[in-house]
Amino acid sequence: MEIKACPICGSNNLGMPPYSITEIRISLSGQYYCKNCRNVGFPIVFNNEEDYKKFLGLKNNL
């Protein structure tokens, strides 16, 4: 199972950027909008939940 997560906050609550056509073009290029921290960018892709949880653990220790 592939998990996409925000590189800034680690959330997997991602979606299409809101509002303008420019932001929609960004999402079509593979970028996502993080609904938690509002970052627009490329997500980190994890191949499994174990790797994603390790990443979250690293984010919490910083």
C-alpha positions as CSV (number, residue, x, y, z in Angstrom):
1,M,0.0,0.0,0.0
2,E,1.4,3.4,-1.1
3,I,1.2,6.2,1.4
4,K,1.7,9.9,0.4
5,A,2.7,12.3,3.2
6,C,3.5,16.0,3.6
7,P,7.3,16.4,3.9
8,I,6.7,19.4,6.3
9,C,4.3,18.0,8.9
10,G,4.0,14.3,8.0
11,S,0.3,14.4,7.5
12,N,-1.4,12.2,4.9
13,N,-4.4,14.5,4.7
14,L,-3.5,15.7,1.2
15,G,-5.7,17.0,-1.6
16,M,-6.0,19.3,-4.6
17,P,-4.9,22.8,-3.9
18,P,-7.9,25.1,-3.5
19,Y,-8.8,28.3,-5.4
20,S,-7.0,29.3,-8.6
21,I,-6.3,27.5,-11.9
22,T,-2.6,28.0,-11.3
23,E,-2.8,25.8,-8.2
24,I,-4.9,23.2,-10.1
25,R,-2.1,23.0,-12.6
26,I,0.3,22.4,-9.7
27,S,-1.7,19.4,-8.5
28,L,-1.8,18.0,-12.1
29,S,2.0,18.0,-12.1
30,G,1.9,15.7,-9.0
31,Q,2.0,18.3,-6.3
32,Y,-0.5,18.2,-3.4
33,Y,-1.9,20.6,-0.9
34,C,-1.5,19.6,2.8
35,K,-4.8,20.3,4.6
36,N,-3.0,20.5,7.9
37,C,0.0,22.8,7.3
38,R,-1.1,24.3,3.9
39,N,2.1,23.3,2.2
40,V,1.9,22.9,-1.6
41,G,4.6,20.6,-2.9
42,F,5.6,17.1,-3.8
43,P,4.7,14.5,-1.1
44,I,7.0,11.8,0.3
45,V,5.8,8.4,-0.9
46,F,6.1,5.4,1.4
47,N,5.7,1.8,0.3
48,N,4.3,0.6,3.6
49,E,2.8,1.8,6.8
50,E,5.9,0.7,8.8
51,D,8.1,3.2,7.0
52,Y,5.6,5.9,7.3
53,K,5.4,5.4,11.1
54,K,9.2,5.5,11.3
55,F,9.1,8.8,9.5
56,L,6.5,10.2,11.9
57,G,8.7,9.1,14.8
58,L,11.6,11.0,13.4
59,K,9.5,14.1,12.9
60,N,8.3,13.9,16.5
61,N,11.9,13.7,17.8
62,L,13.1,16.8,16.1
